[in-house]
Amino acid sequence: MKMPSLEDELFPSTPGKFKIERGHNMNRQFHRCFASTSTMFLWALFLIALTASYLSFQSFVDSGSRYFTASWGGIQWEKQVRNSAQIHRSGGMSVLVTGAAGFVGSHVSLALKKRGDGVVGLDNFNNYYDPSLKKARKSLLSSHGILVVEGDLNDAKLLAKLFDVVAFTHVMHLAAQAGVRYAMENPSSYVHSNIAGLVTLLEVCKSANPQPSIVWASSSSVYGLNEKVPFSELDQTDRPASLYAATKKAGEEITHTYNHIYGLSITGLRFFTVYGPWGRPDMAYFSFTRNILQGKPITIYRGKNRSDLARDFTYIDDIVKGCLGSLDTSGKSTGTGGKKRGPAPYRIFNLGNTSPVNVPELVNILERHLKVKAKRNIVQMPGNGDVPFTHANISAAQRAFGYKPTTDLQTGLKKFVRWYLSYYGYNNRKNVQ
Ligand SMILES: O=C(O)[C@H]1O[C@H](OP(=O)(O)OP(=O)(O)OC[C@H]2O[C@@H](n3ccc(=O)[nH]c3=O)[C@H](O)[C@@H]2O)[C@H](O)[C@@H](O)[C@H]1O
């Protein structure tokens, strides 16, 4: 006798068995057939209902998780983005400013808005330095009708959505991992923002229709070990002294590729040690001010043979003028649908002050403005990415858009100190990181 197989056990109504019953009782078979058809129908209905409810639950979870985890999206949000991007002057531009809650980003955003351009900001509010300062800048921008969207450059969906909502004519790309010496502590953050983030942004810009023109922040640090002064855009820049500098130099090469293949209009700006009100607490002039006021010592680095280090310190308002001049003269991108239609501008400019000041002199000026003596601790410059001096030749920017810095370090630091005291108070009780 054949043993029932597992299949037989599971499906007892085999064709053979059915055949036997049919031969014996047609009526019973009809009823059974009817009963099994209606059961199947009910099962089918049940399965359809189950599938439908699963699918709608899934879409609820999808949309829900986006709204619960992301701070962007939705009709209200899109309306805010559009309002912020609205242009209020003839021939004006709509600009996506990345790093808008940062030092340079917040100043440039305000200047654009004040002259009637549309501005939407993007910033990830990371904690490289005190995020409450970034939030305060965001509030300032908000009081001038500028929305700063919280999100990361590497979020391609968010970037694409922003371009869906607004046909930005320009991108002012200032979001970056800044700081020369911090690169030894956290190298991957430089790759994340300055390389991966840049590529993500360029990918979205190249696919946007129309493509925007891009102006972005490179750095004086790309001159690295260059000794020819003043630094000209034509000088050698293949000997960076820090990973920060290397990522900025890589950015110049990467943007060149996108200009070459996709016809994106690109302007790279090599900023020279920018300072001023609402500045970055990690920079020397800022941390020196805090320490001097708190009676703490400051460390001043010295170069080879006891030489002082020097920087071409550049005041923020001069940098803002350079950024706006670059945007105004950027020329159009030529691509559509990710395809180049013709050559587009590719430019690089130094934005410096053209008069370097050594670091001990910077401290002298701060002492005068603060009316407090600094406790100076002078040490040999550690091998951590610093360069001995910077000095900009700005004739290219002068020719292209009349760039002419007008604020010397003495005047600029006076304005910085006034802001610092009004923001933190003389006793500096606020916790500055
Ligand atoms: O132009 C740029 O592309 C860069 O400018 C800025 O870098 P730097 O020029 O290095 O400015 P900053 O740190 O203020 O040090 C100033 C001087 O103080 C010296 N310095 C610094 C710290 C300290 O404790 N002691 C000291 O002597 C130090 O040795 C140096 O000589 C930006 O931070 C950077 O993001 C990038 O934009």
Residues whose N, C-alpha, C, O or C-beta is under 5 A from the ligand:
A	BS01	LIG	A178 G179 V180 S219 S220 S221 F271 F272 T273 V274 D282 M283 A284 Y285 T299 I300 Y301 L309 R311 V359 D386 V387
